[in-house]
Amino acid sequence: MMSLLLRKSKIKFLFILIVFSFFSCSKKQSQKNITISDNWLFASKEDSVWLPAKVPGTVHTDLIDNKIIEDPFFRLNEQEVQWIDKKEWRYKTNINIDLETFNSQNIFLEFKGLDSYSDIFLNNSLLLKTDNMFRSYILDIKKYVDLGDNKLEIVFESPIKKGLEKKENLGYDVPISGNDLAEIGQVEGNKRVSVFTRKAGYHFGWDWGPRLVTSGIWKPIKLISWNNFKINDVYLKQEIQANKGLINAEVEIFFDDNYISRDCFLEIRVSGNGETLKNKIKISKNSNESIFNISIEIDQLELWWPNGMGNQFLYDVEIIVSDKEFKDSKKMKLGFRTIELVREPDSIGTSFYFKLNNHPVFMKGVNYIPQDVFLSRPNNLDYETILSAAVNANMNMIRVWGGGIYERDIFYDLCDKKGLLVWQDFMFACAMYPGNDSFLKNVKEEAIQNIKRLRNYTSLALWCGNNEVLTAWENWGWKENEIKNQSQEIADTIFKAYDNIFHKILPDLVENLDSKRSYWPSSPGGGFGEKQKLESGNAHYWWVWWGKKPFSSYNDSIPRFMAEFGFQSFPEFNSVKNYTNEEDHNIYSEVMKSHQRSSIGNETIEEYLKRDYNTPKDFENFLYVSQLLQAQGIKIGIEAHRRNRHRCMGSLYWQLNDCWPVASWSGIDYYGKWKALHYRVKDAFSNFLISHDFKNDTLNIFIVSDSLVDINGLLKIELMDFEGNQIKTWEEKIIVESNRSSIKMKISKDDYFDRKKIDKSFLYLTLEDSQKKLLAENKIFFKPYKDLQFPKTKLNFEVSETANYFEVNLKNEKFAKDVFVVSNSTNNFSDNFFDIMPNSKKTIKILKQPNDNIDSFKKGLKILTLEKSY
Ligand code: BMA
């Protein structure tokens, strides 16, 4: 009987479910979206020949694809293509409007990104003029479309000519840094015009980038048609109370003018651990208000954590608007976490650190620039690859730097997924900006759109007004120059524009649209004296590199948060071969110099290199040792910041990646090859770090932990020679306290210092947990590398393969320093640029590429070591 009843009720339930799903599925989508990417043609204004174009794309890449210009990254080709940015370019296609679309109540075209001055014509009528590549534009085209074919044409004006025109109209000069490489453009007295156009600053050149001032449709164009209603925007506001989460969603809904409000519902669905929670409310069209609020509570909340601290748990959130016939929906992801920037007076000055879920977190990371000068080139896989590399190096923060772009959605989607907190600059860098009304209005609209687009991302940690604008004005002599060369009044006008943008417009918008996030006006932003800079706010420390101070000065200049410090290196030889010919293989050749944009680049690398290393024997080894030098320097900086975490709570070095092949501060070259820096940063950023300093003839051994729990550990120090003979050891059981840096052992100089062996021995430091798992290791040498007597050693290696990997097995009898396994693969090894301890083995692997075979892989293998580099 019981089972019959059960069966009956089951059948009834199934019936209801089928009827329900029939009705819910049968609802028509109120909105249709089509990407306009086909059959595009382009031509310059004077040309009657139309050539095929890719959309999204740029004029430069279309000219490359049509073989009109050669690859601008090869040798000196960049110089040959400077005519492109002085011309006007036209793009056209046909949009087919089918009957259903034609009959829709509303038809729009959405331009997600137009670079930068464009006139948009539909069926030969000029409908819109645009002037900001960071904004999207939406155009009501209902009145202008025909059934069937419609001609869409976009004409791009020259950003250089427009810039010159605007410069002329402003009536005074604004200072712009030398990163704007106007001299390559050779235009009317080399005038710098980058700041007059709301366009990525680095397109005009940078001290690691080419000058390739693009135009084009850099983001997709969408044809959007809708009936009755449409979700326009969703803002998910989150709150955490004990172990409950609350989402308050602000949903902006557009209703068609003629829509007669029927039973209309707004619903929110949230799914996480297998179950879906729902809340549904009745709404009605209201002529005054388009924002509707709906909330939902989640029990037993699972929190989101940055990389290295826990899971990146993301809930699926869906917002649905529906009536009996139609529905529109939007799917999003949301992680629950609290995040705050803590700025409180303390015994040093004012703190600058982030608290995540109530824990202070040391930010380990890097500055990111756009992955290509041609912005339509990087695809989703490229984003996945570069951000995975950051995660692989144990980073938890990435700074989207202000001379590039507000990144594409995929970037932030992946940061949410991978636990990389985002320090987001607004797009202003190293220049003062005009302050006329139309410029400010344009900036305001750009900021509104981008704040709204990015505020739902879990990983977004901070809005920052600009990169190095304030410090340029106050510290680089700009203010004084303007007073001297123009007038006090003009200098005041220039700073008034600064004040308006960075102290009024942007903070007000962040406060109104994203009130839970902090805004920081400028990076760096501390006091202006050297000492004050280290006591409050964040710092960019460039005394190493620009100031030629030794790497050891990182140890004494500890700010509250280091947002930039860096040192250059060259790409590896296989990468250099991609953009050069054999005759260019000298760092001072015209081609290599052209792929080095820092005014002091090659000389500075050489100068530092000679301090610590022997002069490399050839070009290939010079490139290799330049990478060791860079890795060594940045390691010193990161360790100093982490040891001093009571004072400094972040270490972001300059820079992660490149936008073309070049000598630069990057840890990953344009082709995706990791330099020594990227491999070694992984240890320096590991959750447990063993590090040291020397004070008054005492060696202090520090243990730094970013873990949230205390653990038992074994600290071991071995003094050994390069042949592997142990001279002395120290061992101590310790407790590694959570989220902390402390000195765990002190050894006096008399104890470890053996004058006779000083150039043949080193200290090997290890930290193991109670299961004997190695948590951290490090080495201390007593002299610069050039003064050490590394043994002549023969490295043996064998290559084997598994289904997906090639493995290189290395064996060594004596100590080998900085072993670089060169391969012809475009992938990276599991480890590289490592030391091999005496009498030990090391296996590294590399993912196979399609069609790879072991013989050609073996042929491409080569091993470089420091000892053989000179
Ligand atoms: C920092 C950055 C960039 C520059 C780098 C190296 O100041 O903000 O402007 O590329 O230094 O000079």
Boltz pocket constraint, residues with backbone or C-beta under 6 A from the ligand:
constraints:
  - pocket:
      binder: B
      contacts: [[A, 206], [A, 207], [A, 208], [A, 430], [A, 467], [A, 468], [A, 540], [A, 564], [A, 654], [A, 665]]
      max_distance: 6.0
